[in-house]
Every structure is written in C-alpha cells, then in structure tokens.
Amino acid sequence: NLNNVEEHVKNYRPHVLILSGPPSSRPALIDFTHLLVKNLSLLICGHVVKHNLNQKARNQLSQQAYQWLAKHKRKGFYSLIEDDKHDRAVRSIMQLSGLGKLKPNMVMMGYKNDWLTSSRQSVKEYVNIIHEALNMHLAVSILRVPGGLDYSNVLQEDGHLTMKEILELTKPSKSSPRIRLESTMSQDGEFVSSDEESAPPSSPLPPAVEAEQAEDFQKKRNRKKSVSAMFAAKDGAQIPRNILASVTQFKRKQKKGMIDVWWLYDDGGLTILIPYILSTRTQFADCKLRIFTLTSRADQLGQAQRNMAALLAKFRIDYADVIVISDVTTKAKEATKQEFENVIATFKDDEVDDGSAIRSSELVVLREKTNRHLRLRELLLEHSKDSTFVVMTLPIPRRGTVSAPLYMAWLEMIT
C-alpha cells in the first residue's frame, strides 16, 4: 500500500513528467528519461496543445502517442491538455498528473534552443515553467544536446496524422450524414431506434489495452527490426544519417569517456543520483564518474576533497576522480564577458518591467552571480570540453529578481 510508505532516501525513485509534446517529436528526450526510470518508475509524457480539440482529435492524439510508446518499447502514460498559455497548461499537468503517491517528483524538459529568436513572451513562459515546478517542490532537469531535441518537422510516423490533419478533425464535416435520434415505442414498452445509424458505436478500448495489443503485434511482426527502420521522414524517405544519429543517440552505447558531475550547490543529491543511474546503464557502461565541487577557500582544497570522497563512499558510488575548484569567484575574461554581452544585447530594455527584458539595474545587482556563471563557463571549457556527458546543478531563478532572458543567458553560457 503506497499510502503507508513514507518517503525516504532509501526508497526514492525518480517519477518523471516529460514535457515532450507528442512522443514522436522528441524521441531522444524520452530515450534519455527511459534510462533513468527503466520501466521501474512512473513516466508521463505531457503534451500542450494551443487549440480547442474535440474528442475525436483527442482520441487520435492519444492513440498515436500510445502506439509510438509501444513500438519503441517505452512504458509510460500520455497526458494531453489544451491551453493557449504554455506555462499555465504545464502547471495544470504537474498538479493533476499521477494518482495518490504515484505521481511525478521530477520534471524533465528540453532546452529551448531557439530562445534568442523567440518572442519575449515565450521565453518568459519557459522560465515560468521552472518556477512553477520548483514551487511545487518538484525536481527540474533540463537536457541540452547538439542540434536540439525537437524533430517534429522531420519525422513522421507511418499512418500517423500530422497536427494540421488532426486539427481538421475539429471542424464539422458537411458531407457526413446526420444521425437521426428518432425512436418509436414497441409493444413491450421498449424504445427501438428508427435508424441503425443511431446505434451508439462500440466503446473504444482503453489506451493501455491498445498499447499492449500494438506491442504484441509489433513483437510478432518483426522481433529483429532495425533502429533505422523505426523512423521515417515526412515524405517517406530514409532519414539522413546525421539526423538519425541525433534521434537515436541515447539508444546507442556511448563512447568511452567521462561523465562529469558539477555539484555546485546542495540540492539534496539529485545531481549525483542522475549520473550514477546513467553509469549503471549499458549505454554508459564505458563511462566513469568524475566529480567537480567548489570551495571558497584555497587552503581547504584537501579537506573538501576528502569530505566529498567520504560522502561518495558512504553511498557506495564508484568514481574516477574528485576535483575541487577554488577560483570560481575570479573575474571572467574579457572575451567571455563580450560573448555574454552579445547574447543579451537584444533583450536589454529599461522601459520594460514585467520580467521579459533585462534592465540595467538588474545587471548591476546580479553582477557577481553573472560573473560566477561566466567563470563556470571557462572552467567547463577547460575541464569538460571532451567529456561524454556533463551534469550540472541547475541555477535557481528567483522570481521577481532574475528576469527570464537573463536566466536563459546564464544557462546559455554554462551549457
């Protein structure tokens, strides 16, 4: 009985809500999250649609999502919500997803690669999602990979309708016959429909049953189907190799190297837990953990290193090395500062005070924090440039203090 199980560090499992949209649009994001849950924890794919849908369109989206999950052998649920404001919709999904104690404790989302060219409102909504998750005491994880995660403009599942075609389902069809609801009373007092078309259709199978049937059918059809055959371009052609490599990057075994963990703040240990889980998976079996931590005093480097090593040994986490950094407060180089100025140039506006622009007063107040992130960028390029995977503690955006574009600029610099 989950209601009687108290939360404890020894029984903690990441139950993840993925902000994936349709599962077929961000396969790598779902594959990466699958490495964390591995069919042992809750996985929910959240999809926000900024249009009003009828039940036929909702059923079509749900059916396509579960078919995709079954085809790619990913066990999870699909949650669809309609709202014209993305952050408000995600807040609703976070509040309503799950059942009892079986509910998400972590939100996984992709990095907004196009934030520099997007509208200020969309950038603000993206950061608001992080605010909402943290306010609900949910962990937040942002995945960034070269080339991005969204391939909805390239991929097209066989037999699946596009979003444009699904929206057509919401329009009333002029050619469809009207169903007559006339009925007559029979001699025995029962109502009999005067038209067979008025008979209600059979109840559709629950999505979970449909998913199981689709999975069984797929297994029988071809158990040795190649990965490349599971993806197709919108025109039915074969996907280019570079795109296929990006889409399937977390299905393959990663190159031998390091998983660098930059544990910058005391976040409860999730920054260590995620890379540790990854290191136990086949895809990252050839990668070793390398831990980076910070100290404010150069004369305590040895003590800080011993403390971290003792902590890792206590939790039986194997690692290759522990490196303590003491010069994170050093002023960043002028080239790094100029790069940062180029990033925020289009968002500077002292006339706007709604959090969607960067004011001069904000830059002055947060000068030290900004320098810290610029210095972290330099350290990352120095130590982790050639690493296989990098995990870093996410900076906490304080609502009302850090504007959305400034926070995104910090993330841009350190990732």
Number of C-alpha atoms within 10 A of each C-alpha: 5 9 8 7 9 9 11 8 9 6 8 10 18 21 22 26 29 24 22 24 19 24 23 23 20 20 26 26 27 25 18 18 21 22 20 23 18 16 13 12 18 21 27 24 23 24 23 22 17 12 12 14 18 13 11 12 19 18 14 14 21 19 18 20 25 26 25 22 22 23 17 16 15 17 20 21 19 23 20 17 18 18 15 12 14 19 21 17 21 26 17 14 21 22 14 12 18 19 8 8 14 13 20 24 21 21 23 21 23 19 20 20 16 10 17 17 9 11 11 17 14 17 23 21 18 20 20 20 21 22 20 18 19 16 10 12 11 18 21 20 22 16 17 16 15 7 11 18 23 21 18 18 10 14 22 19 18 12 7 17 14 15 14 8 11 18 16 13 17 16 11 8 9 7 6 7 8 9 11 13 11 11 13 11 11 10 7 6 8 10 12 13 16 14 12 10 13 14 13 7 7 6 6 9 9 9 18 16 12 16 23 15 14 17 21 13 13 17 15 8 10 9 8 7 11 9 12 14 9 12 22 18 17 16 10 12 9 13 18 10 10 8 14 16 15 17 24 17 18 20 17 12 14 16 14 13 17 22 25 25 23 23 19 16 15 9 12 10 12 16 20 20 15 16 22 20 15 20 22 14 15 14 17 25 15 16 25 20 23 21 23 19 17 19 18 12 11 13 10 12 17 11 12 20 21 13 12 17 17 12 12 16 12 9 8 9 15 14 18 11 13 18 17 20 17 16 16 19 16 12 13 18 12 9 9 16 16 10 12 18 13 10 18 17 10 13 17 17 13 12 9 11 12 12 19 23 24 25 18 11 10 15 15 10 12 14 11 13 14 21 21 19 21 25 22 23 21 18 16 19 12 10 12 19 12 13 16 16 20 19 19 19 18 18 13 12 18 10 12 10 11 19 23 26 24 24 19 22 21 22 16 18 19 17 17
